[in-house]
Amino acid sequence: MKIVLTGGQRAALANPQSCGVAATSSDLRPWSAPKSGPDATPGSSFVVTGCASPQLFGPAFSAGTVTPSAGGFSPFTLTLARQDGEQDLAGLTVTTPPGLLGLLKSVQRCPEPQAAQGTCGADSLIGHVQVAVGSGSEPLWVSGQVFLTGPYKGAPFGLSVVVPAVAGPFDLGNVVVRAAIGVDTRTAQITVASDPLPQLVDGVPLRVKTVNVSIDRQGFIFNPTNCSQQQVTGTLTSAQGAAVAVSSQFAVAGCAGLPFKPSFKVSTQAKTSKRNGASLDVSVTSGQGQANIGKVAVSLPKQLPSRLTTIQQACPQATFAVNPASCPAGSDIGTATAHTPVLANPAAGPAYLVSHGGAAFPDLVVILQGEGVTLELVGSIDIKKGVTSSAFNSVPDAPISTFELRLPEGPHSGLAAVLPSKAKGSLCGTSLTMPTTITGQNGAQVKQGTKIAVMGCAKTKKKPKHRKPKHRKVRGGKKQRK
């Protein structure tokens, strides 16, 4: 008996990926078994040739938004592909450009164990995936879905990618691939790291050739408001152990046309003392559809200098990096709260003074935490001739509706107060102005002399207006005052 399985692009079998001797085994059982003894197990072998040495791994990679309009919503697509003879795809890690984010509050996160089992509901659906598997020029295409999940592998969010392994009459069930979604604490950039891609399903080698992911939930992914040339970067790994860095150019258009009119207000409490110093409350508001804030630079008036006894208690960078909660109590000088349309709840946290080895002055580091996301806003501090200047030069390209920073009075207040001799512990009657420059992600600037409102002063009573006496005529022609 001779069996011939047709070759060609639609062949049922494919040669091994690696060159060398390939062995074939068999088990032949006679009708006389078991009396005739053990089965016959004849074998054969053949030699696979034509492999590159070393085996190549140079997959194609492209990624970007479908509609590159600054600040606008758009689906995001990512495609990676390999050719026959290349090493097998095994995993990927992708980092998006700053400002390319998703509206998390609009999606319900799929919980466990549904995420692991591939049984997430439609409320968690954020995209679709198409996968080409098999060798030859006509691979099998299968389609699946992408769901947003809760925390996964230490990251605040994750993905559950579910692809039904169905080919004609063969149904091998769902293939579920998980991924962790991390958020950079300084830039808010998103990094997605997948679990290893399966190489076999019920003994069938997949030989994944193409993966196309489209995050296409309406009103979910939105573009940056910075039109600088950027990149989607990543690392692709193979089942044979290779790794290759990949990138795809990314840019949006229309940033110059975005409005930029943030509101910046500052206040301080009138009462102050040598023991408790002075307070400062900052409030920043930005409207929907505007360019996001990129930089903020301010200079405090001489009447509100930095408190040197507090600066001396700044937390060492090494201690802060391990755990900010272990920093000296005196380095915690305030709190901050941010409201963003990305999250359902505000992000809030403490403000620390953090020292760096050779730096003359510490940084002001604001920690914002909410729904598993942690961001750090870093402001540099400089003091010249008694005037304190602070600059936040790397604000993440993310929409912030309101941001409030409170530096209260107290034994470790960040600020002191210089008062006239007759002030008697109060800033009432003092004119305070803070030079302010706010720069948008699109390069637009707002420069102003921000008036610092002094709260807690008694309202001055208005002097009554002087009324001129009215006259009326009386008998005899004389006027009488009324």
C-alpha positions in Angstrom: 0.0 0.0 0.0 1.3 3.4 -0.9 -0.3 6.7 0.3 0.6 10.0 -1.4 -0.5 13.3 0.3 -0.5 16.1 -2.3 2.0 18.9 -1.8 1.8 22.6 -2.8 0.5 25.7 -1.0 -2.6 23.9 0.3 -0.9 20.7 1.4 -2.2 19.0 4.6 1.4 18.7 5.9 4.4 21.0 6.1 8.1 20.2 6.6 9.8 20.9 10.0 11.0 24.5 10.5 14.6 23.3 11.3 16.9 21.4 9.0 18.4 17.9 9.7 17.1 14.4 9.9 13.4 14.0 10.5 12.3 10.6 11.7 8.9 8.9 11.1 7.8 6.0 13.3 5.0 3.5 12.9 3.2 0.7 14.8 1.9 -2.3 12.7 -0.3 -4.9 14.5 -1.1 -8.2 12.9 -4.3 -10.2 13.1 -2.5 -12.8 15.0 -1.7 -10.5 17.9 -1.1 -11.0 20.7 -0.1 -14.6 20.2 2.4 -13.6 17.5 4.4 -11.4 19.8 5.0 -7.7 19.9 3.9 -5.3 17.1 6.3 -4.4 14.3 7.6 -0.8 14.5 9.4 -0.1 11.2 10.7 3.5 10.9 12.0 5.8 8.2 13.7 9.2 8.0 14.3 12.0 5.6 16.6 15.0 5.5 15.2 18.6 5.6 17.5 21.0 3.8 17.4 24.6 2.6 17.3 26.3 6.0 19.0 29.6 6.7 21.8 29.4 9.3 21.0 30.9 11.6 17.3 30.7 11.1 15.9 34.2 10.3 13.6 36.2 12.5 12.6 39.6 11.0 8.9 40.0 11.3 7.1 43.0 9.9 5.4 45.4 12.3 3.1 48.4 11.8 0.8 50.3 14.3 -1.1 53.5 14.5 -4.6 55.1 14.7 -6.9 55.1 11.8 -7.8 58.8 12.1 -4.8 60.7 13.3 -6.7 63.8 14.4 -5.2 65.5 17.5 -7.2 64.8 20.6 -9.9 62.9 18.7 -11.2 59.4 19.1 -10.0 56.8 16.6 -9.5 53.0 16.4 -5.9 51.8 17.0 -4.6 48.9 14.8 -1.5 46.8 15.2 -0.2 44.2 12.7 2.8 41.8 12.9 3.7 39.2 10.3 6.4 36.6 9.6 7.2 34.6 6.5 7.6 30.8 6.0 11.0 29.6 7.1 11.3 32.3 9.8 11.3 31.5 13.5 7.8 31.1 15.1 6.2 34.1 16.8 6.0 33.6 20.5 5.1 37.0 22.1 5.2 40.7 22.0 5.6 43.8 24.1 4.3 47.1 22.7 4.6 50.7 24.1 2.4 53.4 22.7 3.4 57.1 22.3 2.6 59.5 25.1 -1.0 60.8 25.0 -2.4 57.7 23.1 -4.8 56.6 25.8 -8.2 54.9 26.4 -11.3 56.2 28.1 -11.2 53.6 30.9 -14.4 54.8 32.7 -16.5 53.8 29.6 -15.6 50.1 29.8 -16.4 47.5 32.4 -13.3 45.5 33.3 -13.7 41.7 32.9 -13.1 39.9 36.3 -11.5 36.6 37.1 -12.0 33.7 36.4 -14.0 34.8 33.3 -10.9 36.6 31.9 -8.8 33.4 32.1 -11.6 31.2 30.8 -12.4 33.5 27.8 -16.0 34.1 28.8 -16.0 37.9 29.3 -19.2 39.9 28.5 -19.9 42.5 25.9 -19.4 45.3 28.4 -15.7 44.5 28.4 -15.3 44.2 24.6 -12.8 46.8 23.3 -11.6 45.3 20.0 -11.2 42.4 17.6 -8.3 40.3 16.3 -7.6 38.3 13.1 -5.0 35.6 13.0 -3.5 33.7 10.1 -2.1 30.3 11.0 -0.4 27.6 9.0 2.2 27.3 6.2 2.0 28.3 2.6 0.5 31.2 0.7 -3.1 30.4 1.8 -3.0 30.1 5.6 -6.2 29.7 7.7 -7.7 33.0 8.9 -9.6 33.0 12.2 -11.2 35.9 14.0 -11.5 36.7 17.7 -12.3 39.4 20.3 -10.3 41.5 22.7 -11.6 42.3 26.2 -10.3 44.7 28.9 -9.7 43.0 32.3 -8.8 44.1 35.8 -5.3 43.8 37.3 -3.1 41.1 35.7 0.5 40.1 36.7 1.0 43.2 38.9 -0.3 45.6 36.2 -3.4 47.7 36.8 -5.2 46.3 33.7 -5.0 43.4 31.3 -6.3 41.9 28.1 -8.1 38.7 27.4 -7.7 37.8 23.7 -10.1 35.0 22.7 -9.8 33.3 19.4 -12.0 30.2 18.5 -9.8 27.5 17.0 -12.3 26.4 14.3 -11.3 25.1 10.9 -14.1 23.6 8.9 -15.5 20.6 10.8 -12.7 20.8 13.4 -13.5 22.7 16.6 -10.6 22.8 19.1 -12.3 25.3 21.4 -11.2 28.8 22.3 -7.5 29.8 22.5 -7.1 32.5 25.2 -4.0 34.7 25.3 -3.6 37.1 28.3 -1.6 40.3 28.4 -0.7 42.8 31.1 -1.2 46.6 30.6 1.2 48.8 32.5 1.1 52.6 32.8 4.4 54.6 33.0 4.5 56.7 36.2 6.1 59.7 34.6 4.7 59.8 31.0 1.4 57.8 31.4 2.5 55.7 28.4 0.8 52.4 27.9 2.9 49.2 27.7 1.2 45.9 26.7 3.1 42.7 27.4 1.6 39.4 26.1 1.9 36.0 27.6 3.6 33.4 25.3 1.6 32.7 22.2 0.6 29.0 21.9 2.6 26.9 19.4 0.3 23.8 19.5 -3.4 23.2 20.0 -4.3 19.6 20.6 -1.1 18.5 18.9 -1.7 20.8 15.8 1.2 23.2 15.2 -0.2 26.7 14.7 2.7 28.4 13.0 1.2 31.9 13.4 2.0 34.0 10.4 0.0 37.2 10.9 -1.7 38.9 13.9 -3.9 41.9 13.4 -5.3 43.6 16.5 -7.9 46.5 16.2 -9.0 48.3 19.3 -12.1 49.7 17.7 -14.6 50.2 20.5 -16.3 53.5 19.7 -15.3 56.4 21.9 -12.5 54.5 23.7 -9.0 55.2 22.2 -8.1 58.9 21.7 -5.1 60.6 20.2 -2.4 62.8 21.8 -2.6 66.6 21.6 1.1 66.8 20.8 1.9 66.6 17.0 5.6 65.8 17.4 6.9 62.9 15.4 6.7 59.8 17.7 6.8 56.1 17.5 5.0 52.9 18.6 7.8 50.7 19.8 8.0 47.1 20.9 9.9 43.8 21.1 8.9 40.6 19.4 10.1 37.2 20.6 10.3 33.8 18.8 9.7 30.3 20.1 13.3 29.5 19.2 14.6 32.2 21.6 15.2 35.2 19.3 14.1 38.8 20.2 13.9 41.8 17.8 13.1 45.4 18.5 10.4 46.9 16.2 8.9 50.4 15.7 6.4 52.2 13.7 6.2 55.9 13.0 3.4 57.8 14.6 2.1 61.3 14.4 -1.2 63.2 14.6 -2.3 66.4 12.9 -4.3 69.5 13.9 -2.7 70.4 17.2 -2.3 74.1 16.4 -6.0 74.4 15.9 -6.8 73.1 19.4 -7.8 75.8 21.9 -5.7 76.3 25.0 -7.4 78.4 27.8 -6.6 76.8 31.2 -7.7 78.6 34.4 -5.0 79.0 37.1 -6.0 80.2 40.5 -4.0 80.5 43.7 -4.9 81.3 47.3 -3.2 81.4 50.8 -4.6 81.7 54.3 -4.2 85.1 56.0 -3.1 83.7 59.4 0.6 82.7 59.5 3.2 82.2 62.2 6.9 81.3 62.6 5.9 77.9 63.9 3.4 76.9 61.2 4.6 78.9 58.2 2.2 79.7 55.4 -0.2 77.8 53.1 -0.7 77.7 49.4 -3.6 76.3 47.4 -3.4 75.9 43.6 -6.3 75.1 41.3 -6.0 74.5 37.6 -9.0 73.9 35.4 -9.0 72.9 31.7 -12.1 72.6 29.4 -13.0 69.6 27.2 -11.5 69.6 23.7 -8.5 71.7 24.6 -4.8 70.9 24.2 -3.5 69.2 27.3 -1.1 71.0 29.6 2.6 70.2 28.9 4.5 72.5 31.3 3.9 74.8 34.2 6.4 77.3 35.6 5.7 79.7 38.5 7.7 82.1 40.7 6.4 82.7 44.3 6.4 86.3 45.7 9.1 87.2 48.2 6.5 87.3 50.9 6.1 83.5 50.6 9.7 82.0 50.6 10.5 78.3 50.9 10.9 77.1 54.4 14.6 76.0 54.7 14.0 73.8 57.8 11.5 71.8 55.8 13.8 71.6 52.7 16.4 70.0 55.0 14.1 67.1 55.7 13.6 66.2 52.0 13.4 62.5 51.3 16.5 60.9 49.7 15.8 59.6 46.2 16.9 56.1 47.1 14.4 55.9 49.9 11.6 57.4 47.8 12.2 54.9 45.0 11.8 52.0 47.3 8.7 53.2 49.2 7.6 56.9 49.6 5.7 55.9 52.7 9.1 55.4 54.4 10.2 58.9 53.8 10.7 61.3 56.7 7.5 62.9 57.9 8.9 66.4 57.2 9.2 65.6 53.5 5.4 65.2 53.1 4.3 68.8 52.6 0.9 68.5 51.0 -1.7 66.7 48.9 -3.0 66.8 45.4 -6.2 65.7 43.6 -6.8 65.4 39.9 -10.1 64.8 38.0 -9.7 63.3 34.5 -12.3 62.0 32.0 -10.2 58.9 31.6 -11.1 57.5 35.1 -14.4 57.3 36.8 -12.9 58.5 40.1 -10.3 61.2 41.0 -6.7 60.4 41.4 -5.1 61.7 44.6 -2.1 61.5 46.8 0.7 63.2 48.7 3.3 65.7 47.7 6.9 65.0 48.8 10.2 66.9 48.7 12.7 64.5 47.2 16.5 65.2 47.2 19.0 64.1 44.6 22.7 63.7 45.5 24.4 66.7 44.0 21.3 68.9 43.4 21.2 72.2 45.4 17.5 71.9 46.0 15.0 69.0 46.2 12.2 68.3 43.7 8.6 68.5 44.5 7.1 65.1 43.5 3.3 64.8 43.5 1.9 61.2 43.6 -1.5 60.7 42.0 -3.2 57.3 42.5 -6.5 56.1 41.3 -8.1 52.8 40.1 -4.7 51.1 40.1 -2.9 53.8 38.2 0.0 55.7 39.8 1.5 58.9 38.2 4.3 61.1 39.5 4.4 64.8 38.6 7.9 66.2 39.2 8.6 69.9 39.7 12.1 71.3 40.0 12.7 73.9 42.7 15.2 76.8 42.4 15.8 79.6 45.0 17.5 82.8 44.0 17.6 86.0 46.2 14.8 84.7 48.3 12.4 84.0 45.4 11.3 80.3 44.9 10.7 79.2 41.4 9.2 75.8 40.4 8.8 74.2 37.0 6.9 71.1 36.0 8.5 70.5 32.6 7.1 67.0 31.8 3.4 66.9 32.5 1.8 63.8 30.9 -0.2 64.4 27.7 -3.5 63.4 29.4 -6.8 65.3 29.8 -7.2 66.8 33.3 -10.4 68.6 34.1 -9.3 70.0 37.4 -6.0 69.7 39.4 -5.7 70.9 43.0 -2.5 71.2 45.0 -2.7 72.0 48.7 0.4 72.9 50.7 -1.0 73.5 54.2 0.3 75.3 57.2 1.9 73.2 59.9 5.2 72.3 61.6 6.5 71.0 58.2 4.9 73.5 55.9 6.7 74.0 52.6 6.4 77.8 52.8 7.1 80.5 55.3 5.9 84.1 55.3 7.7 87.4 55.4 5.4 90.1 56.9 5.7 93.8 57.4 6.4 94.7 61.1 2.9 95.9 61.6 1.2 92.8 60.1 0.8 90.9 63.4 0.9 87.4 61.9 -1.5 88.1 59.1 -1.2 88.5 55.3 -4.3 90.6 55.1 -3.7 93.8 53.1 -0.6 92.2 51.4 -0.6 92.2 47.6 0.7 88.9 46.3 1.4 88.1 42.7 2.8 84.9 41.1 4.3 85.1 37.6 2.9 82.1 35.8 3.7 80.4 32.4 1.5 77.5 31.2 2.5 75.7 28.0 0.2 73.4 26.1 1.2 70.1 24.5 0.6 71.9 21.2 3.1 74.7 22.1 0.6 77.4 22.9 1.4 79.5 26.0 -0.5 81.4 28.6 1.5 84.0 30.6 0.0 85.9 33.4 0.7 87.5 36.8 -1.6 85.3 39.0 -3.0 87.2 41.9 -2.8 85.2 45.1 -6.0 85.6 47.0 -5.6 86.0 50.8 -8.4 84.0 52.5 -9.7 84.6 56.0 -9.5 88.4 56.1 -12.3 90.5 57.7 -14.4 92.2 55.1 -13.9 95.9 55.0 -17.1 97.9 55.5 -18.0 100.3 52.8 -18.2 104.0 53.9 -21.7 105.5 53.4 -22.0 107.9 50.7 -22.3 111.6 51.7 -25.8 112.9 51.0 -26.2 116.5 50.0 -29.1 118.2 51.9 -32.2 118.8 49.8 -34.0 122.1 49.9 -37.6 123.0 49.5 -39.5 126.2 49.1 -41.6 127.5 52.0 -43.8 130.4 52.4 -42.1 133.8 52.2 -39.7 132.6 49.4 -37.1 131.2 51.8 -35.6 127.7 51.4 -35.7 125.2 54.3 -33.2 122.4 54.6 -34.7 118.9 54.7 
